[in-house]
Amino acid sequence: MYTFGPIAAAIAVVSTVLTTLTAVATPVAGAAGAAVAIVCLTAVVRLAVLPLSVAQVRGEKARARLAPKLTALREKYAKNPERMLAEQRRVYAEEGSSPLAGCLPMFAQMPVFIVLNGVFTSATIAGAPNDLLTHTLGGIPLGARLGDVLGGGLTPQVLVYISLLVVIAAVAWASRRWLTLPALRASAESGGPELPGARMMSFLSFGTVAIAAFVPLAAGLYLATSTAWTVAERLALRHLITG
């Protein structure tokens, strides 16, 4: 997949950006310069998708306002699903919102995550050795996976990797506690129906921990930074956006 033309080109671009950021960060961060570069890249990506995050929160608030209308439509057209969907689309259009708005930031970041994973999986990039693979965090190569460091027992490197997974798990808990569950309660209080399995789906954020355990450390660092950013950003936007 990473040899496919457009993806290979994107990997080369991201590699160049990270190499430049690493050169800037190394005098200050030392051996962790490349890790700092990944955090900086993550921040740039999150700022780039900020308009989508704003649309996500506005869509969330719009769905809360529209919940009584949507419930009424479901009851009115329960035996006519096609008409019900058409009426729901009309209501969303009148509100200037979309039920898909909540997925936009995640979809926008997926290509970046895939490319970053490719950068730290490829031994060569654009025909040259991938020097980024020589950089480490806590003594662990940024291209290493959890399985690569487990063979030597409970080493400091294993503890570093486990610490990253614990951070991601803590962020997932915070996301469920402060973002997902309040949204479910708000929907119920406004008359919206509880979707089947909604409570179970609220635990999906913990899937990030499993993903981080199987991708390069660099990609796990991106996930940790991005998910923490998501929680802080959503909490801030919920207070700043009033309608």
Secondary structure by P-SEA (a helix, b strand, c coil): ccccaaaaaaaaaaaaaaaaaaaaaccccccaaaaaaaaaaaaaaaaaaaaaaaaaaaaaaaaaaaaaaaaaaaaaccccaaaaaaaaaaaaaaacccccccaaaaaaaaaaaaaaaaaaaccccccccccccccccccccccccccccccccccaaaaaaaaaaaaaaaaaaaaaaccaaaaaaaaaaaccccccccccccccccaaaaaaacccaaaaaaaaaaaaaaaaaaaaaaaaccc
